[in-house]
Amino acid sequence: MSAKRWDTDERGHGIGDASAHVESINELAELAGRPEWVAEDPEEHLLPGLRQGAESTGLTITSFATTPDGTFTVHVKGASEMSRRQVRQAAWTALGAVAELASHVREVHGEAGTVFEVVTGNPDSDRFATHGHSLRLVVDATP
């Protein structure tokens, strides 16, 4: 049997694959690699929604900054009494307030806290040209 996938796993393997989603995943990867795809002014476009989403779960934005590559990093506090699952739910609520039609989120744990690395954007449509956002939501480990 393979290594356990969670604490009560007895099978050691799954029931299928997610290959039906590979085309959509590849589409977002291709868009994210386009020069100048990340939209400008994330403070204007993302911060209000992130603030509203974070505050609705008890989190507070403590700082934010945009790096030269366009990644918008936002630090929040207020999760010191939350379980890992509650932190994830709070983060996804905040992220849901700014998510576009296609999104990728990766959760990483480190000394600074829990970091949600996000790429979200829109493919070309009749309404808007393709664009997206690079976002790093840091749920600080300290109160």
N, C-alpha and C positions, 0 to 999 in steps of 0.2 A: 504494500500500500504506500502511496505517496505521502509526503508530509501533510499534516492537517492544514486545512484552509481556514479554519476558525476553531474555537475551543471545543465544540461538540461534533466536529466533522468526523464521520466514520467511513465515508465513501472514498475520499481522497481524489475524487475526480468529479467533473460536472456532467451535464446532460446534453450539451451541445456547444455551439460556438456563436459568435456574434458577427460572422462574416457578412451578414446582410447589411451591416452598418459601415463596412469598410469604405464604400464609395463616398459616403457623406463625411467620414473622418478624413479621407484623402482630399476632399474638396476644401475643407477648412484648412488643412495643412498647406495646400497649394495657395490659397488666398493669403494666409498668414505670411508666406514667403515673398509676396509681391512687394516691390519697393514702394514706399510711401503709402502702404495700405492702412497703417494705424492712423486713426483720425486725430486731429489736433485738439487742443483745449479740453483734456479729460476733466479738469476741474469744473468746467462748465457743463460738460455732457454727462459725466458719471457721478460727480460728488453729491449732487442733491439726492439722487436715487439711492446711492450707497448710504448716505446719512439717514434717510427715512427708513430704509430696510434695516440698518444696524440698530437704530434707536428702538424700532418696534420689537426687538428681541432683547433689549437691555444692554446692548453694546454702545460704546461711545467712540467716535473718531477722535484720535489724539494727534495725529499728524498725517500729512500727505505730501507727496513730491512726485515729479515726473522726471524720469531719467532721459538722457539724450536719445535713446532708442525708442522713446515713446511709452515705456512701461510706467504706468501710474501705480505707485505704491502707497497703500493706505494702511495705517496702523489703527487698531481698535483695542479698547480695553473693556473689562467688565465680565470676563468669562472665567475668572479665577475659581468660582464655585460651581462651574458647569462641568458635566461629564464630557468625555470626548464626543459622544453622540450629540449632546446638546450644543457643543461648540460647532460641530458640523452643520447642524440644523440652523443655527443662528447665522453662520457664514453663508449658507445657501439662500437664506431669506434675503440677506443683504445683496448677494450676487444676483438673485432673481430680479431685483429691482433695476438692474442695468443690463441684463442678458439680452443678446440679439438672437437672430434666428438660428445661428449655429454657434455652439460653445464647447470648449474643452476646459475642464477643471482638474487640477492635480493637487492633492493635499500632501504636504510635506511637514514632518515634525522636526523641530530643532530646538536649540537653546533659547532662541528668541520667542518661541511659541509655535503656534500652528500657522502655516503659510498655505494659502490657496493661490496657486498660480493659474491664471485664467487667460484664455484667448477667446474672444467673442466677437462675432461680426455678422454681416449680411452679405450674401452673394449678390450678384447683379440682379436687378429687378426692373420692372416698368417704372417704379417710383423713384428709386435711388441707385446711384452707382455703388459698387461694392466698397465697403470700408469696415474697419473693425477697431478693436481695442485690445491692448495688452495691459493686464491688471494683476497686481500682487496684493492680496488682502492678508495682512499679518494680524493674527489674533494674539496679542502680547501675552506672554506667560505670567507676567507679574500683574498684581491687582492695580 
